[in-house]
Amino acid sequence: MTTRSEYDLLGNLNVPADAFYGIQTQRAANNFSITGVPISHFPELIKALAMVKAAAAHTNCEYGLLERTKADAIFDACQDLIQGHYHDQFIVDVIQGGAGTSTNMNANEVIANIALTKLGREKGDYQHLHPNDHVNRSQSTNDAYPTAACLGIQFAADSFIPVLSSLKASLEDKGKEFSNVLKMGRTQLQDAVPMTLGQEFDAFAVNLGEDIERIKEACTLLCEVNLGGTAIGTGINTPEGYAKKVVANLAELSGKPVVPATNLVEASSDMGAFVFFSGILKRLATKLSKMSNDLRLLSSGPRTGFGEIKLPEMQPGSSIMPGKVNPVIPEAMNQTAYQVIASDLAVTLAAEAGQLQLNAMEPMIIYNLLNSLKMLKEACEMLELRCIRGIDANADACLAHVENSIGIITALVPHIGYANSSRIARDALLSGTTVKTLILREKLLTEEQLNDLLKPENMIAPIPAKSAVQ
């Protein structure tokens, strides 16, 4: 392999001649091989890094700190990254020591070398445009990296929210489709009172819809950034007013309403917004897993379980049991949720591990948040397309459960009293006789009254005011 030699404070090192990254990226790639997941796995982060660098180059030029020719070359190189080019040059493992320095330098070196080629220079000819002196001018990893993370997470959320909204809409569609399918509701896995299958799916939809709004709210916290604070938030090596100006330029470039943090020193060490966002993802994952549990229970059987719904058959379920089909899509959603919940703990511990003016564990935080968003997006698409849309109701099984249930006695309590209802329920359970038979046998209600009270529409909603008074 043809190489070029580059130099840093530790000495010389060979880098592939055609690589747009440089010596510090190569050292990091040699040092960190932990997850096997390179930065390029998260294009939103690369796009965000490029926007930070572009905003900085523009601002430095405005202050006269960077020649127009160099600033334009850097800006154009950043635009290439924003448009999705050269992402394969981001080779550093996402988990790394150094509080993100390796990620920042990977970006600085790639941008510098793209810019050099635009200026007609050779890669590595840093005397004409340097990764640190020019691309990283008026910045530190400690403000550029977390600012890019704030943007990258928002970009990832932007692509996830429509997926979650689509899943919600499909659940609402099933709620309408199943609105006339009467079934038994259950509490603690025991028969409770009747409801419709549509009400059950409507509840799923509302449950997820709440977290669409929570994710949007969490994104607003990520709009307060520490760019311009440089090393620890004091703004060393920046001109007066730089932080306000560079963030304004970043807002214009990114389309996100980012603003400078009220206190840049505090913002440089605090991971609170990331912890909050992670908590929202954990909350959503918990809901998705609970819903998947319900889908698996409701579809259990097909003959010896609940059997109230039928999930789409996606693949054979056993290497030994012929005809078996498993609920593999909800199971995969469960496992995704468990990983997201575990990632929230990792984020929490990493945030707590910060010391003094910086949190060196930022790479762990950023990796887990971006990975959780990616996993949830893929899993929600899978759940909607390969499961929810194809669910069918077993209306006969649902109705049979209602008619055979003791739980319908609850609807009769206002008419025959709690004591009578308790006795009838107990007798029905011990004798195997239906509730309707026992009530008619004891003449507690006429058949006409009983049939009216046990109409589906009278058991799945509050009693009309006039009837309740009577």
N, C-alpha and C positions, 0 to 999 in steps of 0.2 A: 504493500500500500504506500502510495506517495504521501509524504508528510511535509509539514513546514514546522520550523522550530519557533516557539514563542518563549518569552521570558517574563517571570514575575519575581516577587521577593524571595521565593524559595529556589529560584534558578530556572534552568531551561527545561522544556518538555516538548515532545513532538505531538503535533495535532494533525489529523488527516488534512491533506492539502486542500481538498474540496469542501471542507467543513466551514460553515459560517460561524460556528461557535469557536471559542478560543481556549487559552491555557487554563483559566480558572474553571471553566465548564468541564474540561477534560479531567482536571484533578478531582472535581466533585463526582464525576461519573466513575472514576476509579475508586473513590472512597466510599460511596454510598450505593449499595445494591441491596436494598432492604425489601421494598414491596414489589419491585419489578415493574412499577407503574411510573413512567416518565411524566414530566410536566405536560408533554404533548397530549396526554390522555384527557386533559381538561382545556379544550380550546378557548373556553370563556376566560380562563386565567391569562392565557397568552394575549388574547384580545385586550384585556384590561391592562396588562403590563404595558402593551404598546401604546395605549391611550395615555397612560401616566407619563411615559417617556416623550410622547409627542407634545403633550401639554407643557412639560418641563422645557423641551427644546424651544417651543414657541415663546414661552415666558422669558427664558434666558436671552433669547434674541431681542425681545422687547426691552430688556434691561441693558442691552449691549454687552452681555456676558458671553455671547456666542455669535460668531460670524454668520451672516445670512446664508451663505453657501452651505456651511456645515449644518445649520439649523434646518434648511430645506431638505438636505440629504437625509438627515435623521428623521424628519417628519415623513418623508416619502417612504423610507424603510419601515416606519411604524405602520403606515397605511397598508403596506404589503402584508404585514402580520395581521392587521385588523381584518383584511379581506381573506385570510386563511392560508396565505402562502408561508413557506419556510417553517411550518410548525414542527416538522420532523427534526429540526435542529435543536429542539428543546429536549435534551436527552437526560437531564439530571433527574434522579429519583425524587419523587415528591416529599418523601421523608428524608430529612437531612439535618445535620448539625449546622449551627451558625445562624439561626433565627431567620433563615431565608436568603442569606447572602449568596448562596450558590444559584438560587433561582434568579435573583436580581442580576447577578453577573452573567448568567446564561443569556438573559434578555439583553443586557448591555453589549455583550460581545456579538451576538447575532445581529443586532441593530447596527452596530458599528461596521461590521463586515459587509452587510447589505448596502449600507450608505457608502462605504469605500468603493464598492463596485459601481455604484451610480456615479461616483466622482471619477471613474476611470482608473482607480487604484487597485492594487492587489490586496487580497485578504491578508490581514495581519500587518498591514502597513500603517500602524497606529500613530506614527508621527504626524500624519495628515488628519486623522480623526480617531480619537481614543475612546475606548469603552468607559473609562472612569472620568477623564478630564472633560469630555464633551457629552457623551450620552447620559452619564450619571451626574452631570453638573447640577449643583444646588439640590442634591438629593442624598439620601442614605437608604440603604436597604430598609432601615427601621421606619421610614415613612412611605417609601415607594411600594414596598411589598404588601403591607397591610392595607394600603389604599387600593391597590390592585385587587386584593382579596375581596374587599368590600364591593367593588364593582363586579368582579367575576361571579361572586355568589348571586348578586342581583341579576346578572345576565342568565345564569343557570335557572334562577327562579322564574324569569320571564318565559323560558321555554317549558318549564314544568307546570305553571299555573294553567295554561290552556289544556294540558293533558288531564289534570285533575278536574277541571271544569267539564271536560268531555265525559269523564267517568261519572261525575255527578249527574250529568244530563241523561246518560244511559240508565242510571238507577231510577231517575224520575220517570223515564219512559216505561220501565218495568213496573213502577208504582201504578201508572195508569193502566197498563195491560192487565195487571193482577188486581185491579180495584174491586172486582166482584167475587174474588176467590176467598170464601170464608174459611178460616182456620182457627186453631187454638193458639193463643199467646201463652208463653211459659215464663215463669219466674223460678230461679234456682232449679231449672230443668224439670219442674213440676207443672202440671196443667194449671193455668191461671184463668183467664177469661178470653172469650172470642175476640178476634180481630180479623182484618183482611190481610192477605199476603201483600196487597198493594200498600197498606199502611206500614208494613215491615220494610219494604224497599224504599218508601218515601222517607222513613226515618234514617236509613243508610245515607240517602242523598243529602238530607239536611245536615247530618253529622259531619260529612266531608266538606260541605259548603262552608261551614263555620271556619274551617282551617284555611280555606282559600283566602278569606279576609285576614286571618292571623298572619299568614305568610306575607301578604302585602304590607301589613303593619310592621312586621319585623324588618322588611326591606327599608323602611323609612329610617330605622336606627342605623343602618349601614350607610346612610348618606352623610353622616358626620365623619369626616376623615382627618388624618393627621398629616397629610401631605404639606410640606413646607416646614415641618418641625425638624427635619433631618435626623441627627443621631438620637437625641433623647427628648426632642420637643422644644428645645430652646431656639431652633432656627439657625444654628451656627452655619456659616458659609453661605448664607442667603442674604440678598439685599432687603432692606426694609420694605414691607408690604408684599413681599414675594408670595407668602402663603396664601393670602387672599386672592392674589392675581392668578396664581397657578391653578388653584381650585376652581376659580371661575372659568378658566380656559378648559379645564377638565370637564366641567359640567356641560359646556357648550359642545365639546367633542364627543362626550359619551351619551348625551341625552338624559343623563341622570341628575337629579337636583342635589348634587353633592355640595357640602358647605364645609368650611374649616371648623374643626372642633373648637369648642369654647376655650379649652385649655389643652394645648398641644402636648404638654408634658404628661398630663393625665391620660390623654388619648393614646400616647405612645406605649403605655404599659397596660392599659385596661383592655380586657377581652370581653367585656360585658355584653356588647352587641352580638358577638359571635355565640356566646353562651345562650343568650335569649333565642337567637335564630335556631340553634341546635335543639333547644327545648321545644320549639314549635314543631320541628321535624319529628321529634320523638313522640309528641302528642299525636300527630297525624299518623305515624307508623303504628302507634297503639290502636288507634281507631280502625285502620285498615286491617290489622291483624285480627281484631275482635270481629269485624265483619266477615273476614275469611273463615274464622272459626264457625260463625253462624251458618255460612253457606255450606260448609262441610257437614255440619249437623243436619241441616234441613234436607240435604241431598243424601244422607246416609241410607244405606240399604244395599241394593234397591228394594229388597223384600222384608228385611228384618230390622230396618231402621225407621227414621221419620218418613223418608221418601216423599216429602211434600213438594220438592222441586227436583228438576232433573238438570244437571249441569251438562254442557257440551262435552262429548266424548273426544278427548284429544289424543290418547295413545293407550295401547294395552297396558294393564296395570300389574301384571304379575308374570314371572317366568315359570311359575308352577301351577297357578290357579287359573284354569281356562275361563274366559269370559269376564274376568275381573277388570273393571275400569276405575281408576282412582281419581280423586279431585286434585290433580297435580297443579292446576293453576292457582287455586287458593293456597295450596301448600307452599308454592314458591313465593307467594305474597307474604305468607307468614314468616318465611325465612328471611326475606328482604327486611321485613319490619324488625325482626330480632337483631339484624346487623345494624340497622339505623339506631335502634335503642342502645346497643352496645357502643356505637360511635359517639352517642351523646355523652356517655360516661367518659370516653377518651377525651372529648372536647372539654368537659368539666375539669378533669384532672390536669389537663395541659394548661388551661386558663389559670387554675389555682397555683400552678408551678412557677408562674412569673415571679421574677425577683427584681426589686428596685425599679429602675427606669425602663426595663424591657422584658418582654416575654420571649425567651429563646425557643419555646415550644410552638410558635406560630405555625410552622409547617405541618405539624400534627393536626392542629385545629383546622387549617385550610383544607388539607387533604380529606379529612373526615366529613366536613360540610359539603364540599363539592362531590365527594363520592356518594354521600347519602342522597343528595339531590339527583344525581345521575341514576342511582339504583331505583329510587322511588319513581322517577319518570318512566324508566323502562318497565318497571313492575306494574305501574298503573295502566300503561298502554296495554300490556299483556293481559291484565285482569279484565279490562273493558272489552278488548277485541276477541279474546279467546275464552271468555267466561260469561260476563254479565249479559252481553248482547244475545247470547244463545241460550239463556236459561228458559226453561219451560216449567209451567206449574202443573202439578199433579192435583187437579181440583178435587177429584174423587177421594183421594187419600186425605186431603185436607178436611173435607166435609165429614168423612167417616170418623176422623179424630174428634171433631166437634160433637157429633151425635153420640159418640161413645164416652164422652168426657163427663166427669163429675163437675168440672169447672163451670159449666153453664149455670149451676145453682146460684152463683154470685149474682146473676141478673135477676134472680127471683127474691133475693133478700128483702128489698123494699116492700114486697107484696105478701110474703108468708112469714117474715121475721127471721132474725138470725138464728134463734134456737131451733125452729123447725128446719131451717136450711141446713144447719149443722147435723141434725139428726138424719135428715134425708141423705145428705152426702155420705155419712158414715154407713148407713144401711145399704146404699147403692154400692159402696166399695166392698162391703163384706158379702153381700148377696150376689153381686154381679148383675143386678137389675139396673136398668137405666133410671136416671133421675126423673124423666117424664113419666115413666110407668108408676113409680112410687107416689109421685104427687097426685096423679089421677086416681090411684088406688085409695089414697087417704082423702080424696076430695078436697084438697087444699085449694085447688083452682079448677075451673072448668077447662075442658079441652080447648075451647075457643080462646079463653083467656091465656092459657099456656102457650098455644101456638102463636098468639099475637106477641106475647112477651119475648118469645124465643125467635122472632123474626131477626134475620141478620142485621137489618138497619137499626133495630132496637137494642142490639148488644154491642155495637162497635162505636158508639158515640154517646155523649151525655143525653139524659132524658129530656125531652122537650119540656119547657117550663110549665105548660098547662097540665101535662100528664103527671109531672112530678108532684104538683099540688094535689091532684086528685089521689 
